[in-house]
Amino acid sequence: MIKHIVMFKLKEEANGKSAKENLAGALELLKNFQEEIPSLVHFEAKTNHPEAPESNYELALVCDFNDIQGLNEYQVHPVHKNFGAYITPVRENRACIDYEY
């Protein structure tokens, strides 16, 4: 199994919207990820706790795949690419790790 964890730190303002508004838009795009992307075995989108430090990243995606091929299929899937097109201009930073378990 492959675990793919990616976190996003959002810009305070981007595309005329606040970080909170852009986070809501991201979550809307993510709500059907598992159903729309066949190689995803398990998917979670998590947001930072409201009382946690503001320096934390606002959004984390936790994905499980059967193998590295599944992860590679996910990376080029149109639904994932659409999310990437949305999140890239509104994010300040991105952190990612992929590991086998």
DSSP file (Angstrom, degrees, kcal/mol; ACC not computed):
  #  RESIDUE AA STRUCTURE BP1 BP2  ACC     N-H-->O    O-->H-N    N-H-->O    O-->H-N    TCO  KAPPA ALPHA  PHI   PSI    X-CA   Y-CA   Z-CA
    1    1 A M              0   0    0      0, 0.0   100,-2.4     0, 0.0     2,-0.5   0.000 360.0 360.0 360.0 148.4    0.0    0.0    0.0
    2    2 A I  E     -AB  65 100A   0     63,-2.8    63,-2.3    98,-0.2     2,-0.5  -0.968 360.0-155.9-116.9 130.2    1.1    3.6   -0.7
    3    3 A K  E     -AB  64  99A   0     96,-3.2    96,-2.3    -2,-0.5     2,-0.5  -0.921   8.4-168.8-104.1 129.3    0.1    6.5    1.6
    4    4 A H  E     +AB  63  98A   0     59,-2.8    59,-2.8    -2,-0.5     2,-0.5  -0.977   6.5 179.9-120.4 115.4    0.1    9.9    0.0
    5    5 A I  E     +AB  62  97A   0     92,-2.8    92,-2.3    -2,-0.5     2,-0.4  -0.976   2.9 174.5-120.1 125.1   -0.1   12.9    2.4
    6    6 A V  E     -AB  61  96A   0     55,-2.2    55,-3.1    -2,-0.5     2,-0.4  -0.993   9.0-165.2-131.8 137.0   -0.2   16.4    1.0
    7    7 A M  E     -AB  60  95A   0     88,-3.1    88,-2.1    -2,-0.4     2,-0.4  -0.932   4.2-154.8-123.9 146.8   -0.7   19.6    3.0
    8    8 A F  E     -AB  59  94A   0     51,-2.9    51,-1.8    -2,-0.4    50,-1.2  -0.977   7.8-159.7-125.1 131.1   -1.5   23.1    1.8
    9    9 A K  E     - B   0  93A   0     84,-2.3    83,-4.0    -2,-0.4    84,-1.7  -0.952  28.6-143.5-101.5 120.1   -0.8   26.5    3.4
   10   10 A L  E     - B   0  91A   0     -2,-0.6    81,-0.3    81,-0.3     9,-0.1  -0.547  13.4-108.9 -90.4 150.7   -3.2   28.9    1.8
   11   11 A K        -     0   0    0     79,-2.7     3,-0.2    -2,-0.2    11,-0.1  -0.444  28.8-119.8 -67.7 147.6   -2.6   32.5    0.9
   12   12 A E  S    S+     0   0    0      1,-0.2     7,-1.5     6,-0.1     2,-0.3   0.869  99.8   9.4 -58.4 -35.7   -4.4   35.0    3.1
   13   13 A E  E    S+D   18   0B   0      5,-0.2     2,-0.3     6,-0.1    -1,-0.2  -0.988  73.5 156.7-146.0 136.6   -6.1   36.3    0.0
   14   14 A A  E >   +D   17   0B   0      3,-2.4     3,-1.8    -2,-0.3    76,-0.1  -0.964  67.0   8.4-158.4 142.9   -6.1   35.0   -3.6
   15   15 A N  T 3  S-     0   0    0     -2,-0.3     3,-0.1     1,-0.3    75,-0.1   0.821 129.5 -60.1  54.5  33.5   -8.4   35.3   -6.5
   16   16 A G  T 3  S+     0   0    0      1,-0.2     2,-0.3     0, 0.0    -1,-0.3   0.632 117.5 102.4  74.5  14.0  -10.4   38.0   -4.6
   17   17 A K  E <  S-D   14   0B   0     -3,-1.8    -3,-2.4     1,-0.0    -1,-0.2  -0.906  71.4-111.6-129.2 156.3  -11.2   35.6   -1.8
   18   18 A S  E  >  -D   13   0B   0     -2,-0.3     4,-2.6    -5,-0.2    -5,-0.2  -0.298  36.6-104.9 -75.9 166.9  -10.0   35.0    1.7
   19   19 A A  H  > S+     0   0    0     -7,-1.5     4,-2.4     1,-0.2     5,-0.2   0.895 123.3  54.2 -58.8 -39.9   -8.2   31.8    2.7
   20   20 A K  H  > S+     0   0    0     -8,-0.2     4,-2.0     2,-0.2    -1,-0.2   0.905 109.7  46.2 -62.6 -41.9  -11.4   30.6    4.4
   21   21 A E  H  > S+     0   0    0      2,-0.2     4,-1.9     1,-0.2    -2,-0.2   0.903 113.3  48.7 -67.4 -41.2  -13.4   31.1    1.2
   22   22 A N  H  X S+     0   0    0     -4,-2.6     4,-2.1     2,-0.2    -2,-0.2   0.845 108.9  54.0 -68.4 -32.7  -10.7   29.3   -0.9
   23   23 A L  H  X S+     0   0    0     -4,-2.4     4,-2.6    -5,-0.2    -1,-0.2   0.921 107.3  50.8 -64.0 -43.7  -10.6   26.5    1.6
   24   24 A A  H  X S+     0   0    0     -4,-2.0     4,-1.8     1,-0.2    -2,-0.2   0.893 110.0  50.2 -60.8 -39.8  -14.4   26.1    1.3
   25   25 A G  H  X S+     0   0    0     -4,-1.9     4,-1.7     2,-0.2    -1,-0.2   0.890 110.0  50.3 -64.6 -39.8  -14.0   26.0   -2.5
   26   26 A A  H  X S+     0   0    0     -4,-2.1     4,-1.7     1,-0.2    -2,-0.2   0.931 109.2  50.9 -64.0 -45.8  -11.2   23.3   -2.2
   27   27 A L  H  X S+     0   0    0     -4,-2.6     4,-1.0     1,-0.2    -1,-0.2   0.860 106.3  55.5 -61.9 -35.4  -13.4   21.2    0.0
   28   28 A E  H >< S+     0   0    0     -4,-1.8     3,-0.5     1,-0.2     4,-0.3   0.911 109.0  47.1 -62.5 -42.2  -16.2   21.4   -2.5
   29   29 A L  H 3< S+     0   0    0     -4,-1.7     3,-0.4     1,-0.2    -1,-0.2   0.806 114.1  48.8 -67.6 -29.0  -14.0   20.0   -5.2
   30   30 A L  H >< S+     0   0    0     -4,-1.7     3,-1.9     1,-0.2     4,-0.3   0.603  82.3  93.6 -87.0 -12.5  -12.7   17.3   -2.9
   31   31 A K  T << S+     0   0    0     -4,-1.0    -1,-0.2    -3,-0.5    -2,-0.1   0.745  97.5  30.0 -61.5 -25.8  -16.1   16.0   -1.7
   32   32 A N  T 3> S+     0   0    0     -3,-0.4     4,-2.2    -4,-0.3    -1,-0.3   0.155  82.9 117.7-116.2  18.9  -16.4   13.3   -4.3
   33   33 A F  H <> S+     0   0    0     -3,-1.9     4,-2.0     1,-0.2     7,-0.2   0.915  76.0  49.3 -52.8 -49.9  -12.7   12.5   -4.9
   34   34 A Q  H  4 S+     0   0    0     -4,-0.3    -1,-0.2     1,-0.2     6,-0.2   0.882 114.1  45.2 -63.3 -38.2  -12.9    8.9   -3.7
   35   35 A E  H  4 S+     0   0    0      1,-0.2    -1,-0.2    -3,-0.2    -2,-0.2   0.826 117.5  44.4 -72.2 -30.6  -16.0    8.1   -5.9
   36   36 A E  H  < S+     0   0    0     -4,-2.2    -2,-0.2     1,-0.2    -1,-0.2   0.688 105.7  61.1 -90.5 -19.8  -14.5    9.8   -9.0
   37   37 A I    ><  -     0   0    0     -4,-2.0     3,-1.6    -5,-0.2    -1,-0.2  -0.896  66.2-162.4-114.9 104.9  -11.0    8.5   -8.9
   38   38 A P  T 3  S+     0   0    0      0, 0.0    -1,-0.1     0, 0.0    32,-0.0   0.776  84.3  59.2 -59.9 -31.6  -10.9    4.7   -9.2
   39   39 A S  T 3  S+     0   0    0     31,-0.1     2,-0.5    30,-0.1    27,-0.5   0.622  80.5 101.7 -78.0  -9.9   -7.3    4.2   -8.0
   40   40 A L    <   +     0   0    0     -3,-1.6    25,-0.2    -6,-0.2     3,-0.1  -0.637  44.5 179.5 -75.4 119.4   -8.1    5.8   -4.6
   41   41 A V  S    S+     0   0    0     23,-3.0     2,-0.3    -2,-0.5    24,-0.2   0.855  74.6   1.9 -84.2 -40.8   -8.6    3.1   -2.0
   42   42 A H  E     -C   64   0A   0     22,-1.1    22,-2.5     2,-0.0    -1,-0.4  -0.992  68.8-173.6-148.2 142.1   -9.2    5.5    0.9
   43   43 A F  E     +C   63   0A   0     -2,-0.3     2,-0.4    20,-0.2    20,-0.2  -0.999   6.0 175.4-142.2 136.7   -9.4    9.3    0.9
   44   44 A E  E     -C   62   0A   0     18,-1.9    18,-2.8    -2,-0.4     2,-0.5  -0.998  13.3-161.4-137.6 137.4   -9.7   12.0    3.7
   45   45 A A  E     -C   61   0A   0     -2,-0.4     2,-0.4    16,-0.2    16,-0.2  -0.987  21.0-174.7-114.2 121.4   -9.6   15.7    3.4
   46   46 A K  E     -C   60   0A   0     14,-3.1    14,-2.8    -2,-0.5     2,-0.3  -0.918  11.9-152.0-122.1 142.9   -8.9   17.3    6.8
   47   47 A T  E     -C   59   0A   0     -2,-0.4    12,-0.2    12,-0.2    11,-0.1  -0.825  31.9 -95.3-112.0 153.8   -8.8   21.0    7.9
   48   48 A N        -     0   0    0     10,-1.8    10,-0.1    -2,-0.3    -1,-0.1  -0.341  47.3-100.2 -64.2 141.8   -6.8   22.5   10.6
   49   49 A H    >   -     0   0    0      1,-0.1     3,-1.9     2,-0.1    -1,-0.1  -0.400  29.4-124.1 -62.6 138.2   -8.6   22.9   14.0
   50   50 A P  T 3  S+     0   0    0      0, 0.0    -1,-0.1     0, 0.0    -2,-0.1   0.769 110.7  47.5 -58.6 -27.3   -9.8   26.5   14.4
   51   51 A E  T 3  S+     0   0    0      2,-0.0     3,-0.1     3,-0.0    -2,-0.1   0.434  90.8 103.8 -95.4   1.0   -7.9   26.9   17.7
   52   52 A A  S <  S-     0   0    0     -3,-1.9    -4,-0.0     1,-0.2     0, 0.0  -0.359  90.3 -71.2 -75.5 162.5   -4.7   25.5   16.4
   53   53 A P    >   -     0   0    0      0, 0.0     3,-1.7     0, 0.0    -1,-0.2  -0.214  36.0-130.5 -56.2 140.9   -1.8   27.9   15.5
   54   54 A E  T 3  S+     0   0    0      1,-0.3    -2,-0.1    -3,-0.1     4,-0.1   0.708 104.9  69.8 -65.0 -19.6   -2.3   30.0   12.4
   55   55 A S  T 3  S+     0   0    0      2,-0.1    -1,-0.3   -46,-0.0     3,-0.1   0.645  81.0  99.6 -74.4 -13.1    1.1   29.0   11.2
   56   56 A N  S <  S-     0   0    0     -3,-1.7     2,-0.2     1,-0.1    -8,-0.1  -0.263  88.2 -97.2 -66.4 158.9   -0.3   25.5   10.6
   57   57 A Y        -     0   0    0      1,-0.1   -48,-0.3   -48,-0.1    -1,-0.1  -0.531  27.9-142.6 -72.4 146.4   -1.3   24.3    7.2
   58   58 A E  S    S+     0   0    0    -50,-1.2   -10,-1.8    -2,-0.2     2,-0.4   0.771  76.1  36.6 -84.6 -26.9   -5.0   24.7    6.6
   59   59 A L  E     -AC   8  47A   0    -51,-1.8   -51,-2.9   -12,-0.2     2,-0.4  -0.986  56.5-176.7-136.7 135.1   -5.7   21.6    4.5
   60   60 A A  E     -AC   7  46A   0    -14,-2.8   -14,-3.1    -2,-0.4     2,-0.5  -0.997   9.7-158.7-129.1 136.5   -4.4   18.0    4.4
   61   61 A L  E     -AC   6  45A   0    -55,-3.1   -55,-2.2    -2,-0.4     2,-0.5  -0.961   6.3-167.6-111.1 130.1   -5.2   15.2    2.0
   62   62 A V  E     +AC   5  44A   0    -18,-2.8   -18,-1.9    -2,-0.5     2,-0.4  -0.971  14.6 176.7-121.4 115.6   -4.6   11.7    3.2
   63   63 A C  E     -AC   4  43A   0    -59,-2.8   -59,-2.8    -2,-0.5     2,-0.4  -0.925  17.4-158.2-125.3 143.1   -4.8    9.1    0.4
   64   64 A D  E     -AC   3  42A   0    -22,-2.5   -23,-3.0    -2,-0.4   -22,-1.1  -0.967  12.4-179.7-119.8 138.7   -4.2    5.4    0.2
   65   65 A F  E     -A    2   0A   0    -63,-2.3   -63,-2.8    -2,-0.4   -25,-0.1  -0.944  35.8-125.2-131.3 153.0   -3.4    3.4   -3.0
   66   66 A N  S    S-     0   0    0    -27,-0.5     2,-0.3    -2,-0.3    -1,-0.1   0.850  89.6 -16.8 -64.7 -33.4   -2.8   -0.3   -3.6
   67   67 A D  S  > S-     0   0    0    -66,-0.1     4,-1.5   -65,-0.1     3,-0.5  -0.936  78.2 -83.5-160.7 177.3    0.5    0.5   -5.2
   68   68 A I  H  > S+     0   0    0     -2,-0.3     4,-2.5     1,-0.2     5,-0.2   0.813 122.5  61.8 -64.6 -29.8    2.7    3.2   -6.8
   69   69 A Q  H  > S+     0   0    0      2,-0.2     4,-2.3     1,-0.2    -1,-0.2   0.902 101.9  51.9 -62.4 -40.0    0.9    2.7  -10.1
   70   70 A G  H  > S+     0   0    0     -3,-0.5     4,-2.1     2,-0.2    -1,-0.2   0.900 109.6  49.2 -62.1 -41.1   -2.4    3.7   -8.4
   71   71 A L  H  X S+     0   0    0     -4,-1.5     4,-2.2     2,-0.2    -2,-0.2   0.920 110.5  50.5 -62.8 -43.5   -0.7    6.9   -7.1
   72   72 A N  H  X S+     0   0    0     -4,-2.5     4,-1.0     1,-0.2    -2,-0.2   0.877 109.6  50.4 -63.9 -37.5    0.6    7.6  -10.6
   73   73 A E  H  X S+     0   0    0     -4,-2.3     4,-0.7     1,-0.2     3,-0.4   0.898 109.4  52.4 -65.3 -40.1   -2.9    7.2  -12.1
   74   74 A Y  H >< S+     0   0    0     -4,-2.1     3,-1.0     1,-0.2     6,-0.2   0.905 102.2  59.5 -59.4 -44.1   -4.3    9.5   -9.5
   75   75 A Q  H 3< S+     0   0    0     -4,-2.2    -1,-0.2     1,-0.3    -2,-0.2   0.820 114.1  35.2 -58.7 -33.4   -1.7   12.2  -10.3
   76   76 A V  H 3< S+     0   0    0     -4,-1.0    -1,-0.3    -3,-0.4    -2,-0.2   0.417  86.6 121.4-103.2   0.8   -2.9   12.4  -14.0
   77   77 A H    <X  -     0   0    0     -3,-1.0     4,-2.6    -4,-0.7     3,-0.4  -0.426  69.1-126.3 -65.8 137.9   -6.6   11.8  -13.4
   78   78 A P  H  > S+     0   0    0      0, 0.0     4,-2.2     0, 0.0     5,-0.2   0.828 108.6  54.2 -56.1 -35.7   -8.7   14.8  -14.7
   79   79 A V  H  > S+     0   0    0      2,-0.2     4,-1.8     1,-0.2     5,-0.1   0.911 111.7  44.7 -66.4 -41.5  -10.5   15.3  -11.4
   80   80 A H  H  > S+     0   0    0     -3,-0.4     4,-2.5    -6,-0.2    -1,-0.2   0.911 112.7  51.1 -67.5 -42.3   -7.1   15.5   -9.5
   81   81 A K  H  X S+     0   0    0     -4,-2.6     4,-2.1     1,-0.2    -2,-0.2   0.866 107.6  53.6 -64.1 -35.9   -5.7   17.8  -12.2
   82   82 A N  H  X S+     0   0    0     -4,-2.2     4,-1.4    -5,-0.2    -1,-0.2   0.910 109.3  48.2 -63.6 -42.6   -8.8   20.1  -11.9
   83   83 A F  H  X S+     0   0    0     -4,-1.8     4,-3.0     1,-0.2     5,-0.3   0.917 109.7  53.1 -62.7 -42.6   -8.2   20.3   -8.2
   84   84 A G  H  X S+     0   0    0     -4,-2.5     4,-2.2     1,-0.2    -2,-0.2   0.888 106.0  53.0 -59.2 -40.3   -4.6   21.1   -8.8
   85   85 A A  H  < S+     0   0    0     -4,-2.1    -1,-0.2     1,-0.2    -2,-0.2   0.834 114.0  43.9 -65.4 -31.6   -5.6   23.9  -11.2
   86   86 A Y  H  < S+     0   0    0     -4,-1.4     4,-0.4    -3,-0.2    -2,-0.2   0.933 117.9  41.3 -75.5 -48.1   -7.8   25.4   -8.4
   87   87 A I  H >X S+     0   0    0     -4,-3.0     4,-1.0     1,-0.2     3,-0.8   0.807  99.1  72.2 -77.4 -30.6   -5.4   25.0   -5.4
   88   88 A T  G >< S+     0   0    0     -4,-2.2     3,-0.7    -5,-0.3    -1,-0.2   0.909 100.5  42.5 -56.7 -49.1   -2.1   26.1   -7.1
   89   89 A P  G 34 S+     0   0    0      0, 0.0    -1,-0.3     0, 0.0   -74,-0.2   0.680 117.6  47.3 -74.3 -12.9   -2.9   29.8   -7.4
   90   90 A V  G <4 S+     0   0    0     -3,-0.8   -79,-2.7    -4,-0.4     2,-0.3   0.467  95.5  89.3-104.4  -1.9   -4.4   30.0   -3.9
   91   91 A R  E <<  -B   10   0A   0     -4,-1.0   -81,-0.3    -3,-0.7     3,-0.1  -0.739  50.0-168.2-100.3 145.4   -1.7   28.2   -2.0
   92   92 A E  E    S+     0   0A   0    -83,-4.0     2,-0.3    -2,-0.3   -82,-0.2   0.820  77.2   2.6 -90.5 -41.6    1.3   29.7   -0.4
   93   93 A N  E     -B    9   0A   0    -84,-1.7   -84,-2.3     2,-0.0     2,-0.4  -0.962  57.5-157.4-145.3 159.9    3.1   26.3    0.3
   94   94 A R  E     -B    8   0A   0     -2,-0.3     2,-0.4   -86,-0.2   -86,-0.2  -0.998   6.3-172.2-139.2 138.0    2.7   22.6   -0.3
   95   95 A A  E     +B    7   0A   0    -88,-2.1   -88,-3.1    -2,-0.4     2,-0.3  -0.990  12.4 176.1-129.8 142.0    4.3   19.7    1.6
   96   96 A C  E     -B    6   0A   0     -2,-0.4     2,-0.3   -90,-0.2   -90,-0.2  -0.996  14.9-177.6-147.7 147.7    4.0   16.1    0.5
   97   97 A I  E     -B    5   0A   0    -92,-2.3   -92,-2.8    -2,-0.3     2,-0.4  -0.986   5.2-168.2-143.4 141.1    5.2   12.6    1.5
   98   98 A D  E     +B    4   0A   0     -2,-0.3     2,-0.3   -94,-0.2   -94,-0.2  -0.999  19.7 166.0-125.5 127.6    4.5    9.3   -0.2
   99   99 A Y  E     -B    3   0A   0    -96,-2.3   -96,-3.2    -2,-0.4     2,-0.4  -0.983  33.1-120.3-144.2 157.1    5.5    6.1    1.6
  100  100 A E  E      B    2   0A   0     -2,-0.3   -98,-0.2   -98,-0.2   -33,-0.0  -0.735 360.0 360.0 -93.9 141.2    4.9    2.4    1.4
  101  101 A Y              0   0    0   -100,-2.4   -99,-0.2    -2,-0.4    -1,-0.1   0.332 360.0 360.0-140.9 360.0    3.3    0.5    4.3
